[in-house]
Amino acid sequence: MANIDSANQQAVERMMDARPILKGVAPARDVIPGMKPNLLLHAGPPIEWERMSGPLRGAVIGALIFEGLAKNEKDATSLVEKGEVDFAPCHHHSTVGPMAGVTSASMMVYILENETHGNKAFSNLNEGYGKVLRYGAFSDEVIAKLKWMNEKMGPILAKAIEASGGIDIRALLSESLHMGDEGHNRNKAGSIIYTAKLAPWIAKVTDDSALESEILKALGENALSVLNPVMACCKAMADSAHGVEGSTMVTTMARNGTDFGMRVSGLGYEWFTAPAEIPDGLFFPSFTSADANPDIGDSTITETAGIGAFAMAAAPAIVTFISGTPQDAINASLEMYEITVAEHKHFTIPQLDFRGTPTGIDIRKVVELGIPPRVNTGIAHKEAGVGQVGAGLVRPPMKIFEDAVRAYAKKYKL
Amino acid sequence: MANIDSANQQAVERMMDARPILKGVAPARDVIPGMKPNLLLHAGPPIEWERMSGPLRGAVIGALIFEGLAKNEKDATSLVEKGEVDFAPCHHHSTVGPMAGVTSASMMVYILENETHGNKAFSNLNEGYGKVLRYGAFSDEVIAKLKWMNEKMGPILAKAIEASGGIDIRALLSESLHMGDEGHNRNKAGSIIYTAKLAPWIAKVTDDSALESEILKALGENALSVLNPVMACCKAMADSAHGVEGSTMVTTMARNGTDFGMRVSGLGYEWFTAPAEIPDGLFFPSFTSADANPDIGDSTITETAGIGAFAMAAAPAIVTFISGTPQDAINASLEMYEITVAEHKHFTIPQLDFRGTPTGIDIRKVVELGIPPRVNTGIAHKEAGVGQVGAGLVRPPMKIFEDAVRAYAKKYKL
């Protein structure tokens, strides 16, 4: 046990010491290792087309139309069924994406570099609200928005971020947790900090006032604009903690809309999976939990790195969006201390007297105490093309932790 | 008593229903009623030169140099001593200014219009940190910064705010209180919301990328950039509640660095004054409370309107700046419910289950319970030209409430 504890301590120190800097924006094909034209990355553990849920299928169709590989839904489906499209988890390519997480070769992605350990991580640009690819919508307006982001906003962001010398996303998160964000479902403060930090550089790198104004509006009015750099930041942190021999600390939690998948620092690249649950929460008018798709998205990388639902106590105002009371928010963080390895050095919660957020999930504690991690999440409609229907809370299935503990016992001959 | 209660209810409803919109920026002489070239407005109740404290004198000297009425300190002092400069409280001209609050005819000021009741209020532009006029500094760099703000930033802000159609500062405050601000000493969230809201309009109204970048940096990096519009917003709210016959509700609290002054809704324009106290708090390295000037500034208009120290529970992170613990912050708000008339309709505190902030100080309750209002504040050096030395907490002297209760009894023959 002493060895396991010290392995976990080493893993969590690496995760907390990681300092990912947002260094740029570039087309996925130019920067993501192994990216190629007919490859689509998706959220969660590996999955084949046949088992994909509605929103993931919708996002696949949209991405193929966006890439010009298909003209419409029928085209796209037949292309996939002919086996001409390859699929892989974002996580297999140092990448994370919210909800469906579909990332294709031409898409502009954020580049995060971990200055402490040297690894990189990537995430696509955030589309904002309404009909969006990440919730499985693929209508003409969705594709048009993606093209505007890719052709107009992306290149300016690339220049502005380069001119700025890089943005320290860990520092941004430390600040936003003191401003009522938890970094997963609530990124309101982070997104305007991000906008305000970039604005002077955006002004510098463009002379097109109208475009500049549009970009600043798109960033500033989207309370999730920083979610994707934040997720890539957490991915870079978690990846740097992966592969510590003997560690029982979780380094990946991700859902593809069908399965919830997990990986553990000391257990190599094996995925432990089980069917994803339907989140509990608040639904938009005219929708109910009968419309909800099972849990989907790589955004659980935030909880993996010690924020999101783990930092709920810092974000009492979030309860108006995902249900519950401010006291529930405090209790959520307090409960997560039970199953984690450390209190974060850099992420603190003013409401808990500046205690560090609960960081580094220990699969042993989860199984022993019967407390699975908490996850905040958006809720997608179960059919392709509809979009978001609510937001709420979910827990991973207990089975994956039990399987992982068994695998650990086998590997380490306990 | 029933009559007093209903008068107070009427006053507080007016204060809460006021909806001040930031409509523009213009030179003081063009918009502030009664403004003229040799008139300097200052914070707090009326005061003559002889009794002015160091920081207020320093700001007077700086403003005379800024206006071109004096070349240097000696010039300025002799001009004042010859009686060629008139002084009046900002509050006598629908205006408020942080710290020394000195406002001269050429200075650009924010224009707030209360859409509910039609009254206007004004405040100068925020200078940021370091050596600044509002803390009594008047060196060349201070004057140069003021000129840049007036000649470069001010006209662009004027155009951008006009193009935006106006910014609802009450709505901005409602949002920023859910993001860890209390609206007086902590305006971190509000200032970046303000920056992010203005940025697209600033981009639209200027083609000078370098200037635009400088302005966006000045707004975004100054965590107090929105303080002045917030103060003018509170002033417009409080003014709309003034003059309700029979009301014992406070509508002005303000300090000139020598005296603390208060006015009451049902007691006309009489100032109740007593010597200002030295604030308690955290001092910058190498300074102690021996360096501190007594309490100064019109920013107590925030507490008057139900935010600032009254909303402390919403801003647990502020304790790192002004001392205390997050529990003290909760207790501060809870205590203020004891002496106030209402819970605010629009300003709510997530940490207290979205309870409205304590709003509308009742002089009867203050005297009866022996609980003077709490005030958050910056602390100025007592000598002219030095600047800020810390930040902390202060209470108005009890005497002004006792005097006001006596004056009330006399006026209303109780």
Interface residues (C-beta under 8 A of the other chain):
Chain A: H178 M179 G180 K188 A189 I192 I193 T195 A196 K197 A199 P200 W201 I202 A203 K204 T206 D207 S209 A210 E212 S213 E214 L216 K217 L219 G220 P316 A317 V319 T320 T325 P326 Q327 P350 Q351 L352 D353 F354
Chain B: H178 M179 G180 K188 A189 I192 I193 T195 A196 K197 A199 P200 W201 I202 A203 K204 T206 D207 S209 A210 E212 S213 E214 L216 K217 L219 G220 P316 A317 V319 T320 T325 P326 Q327 P350 Q351 L352 D353 F354
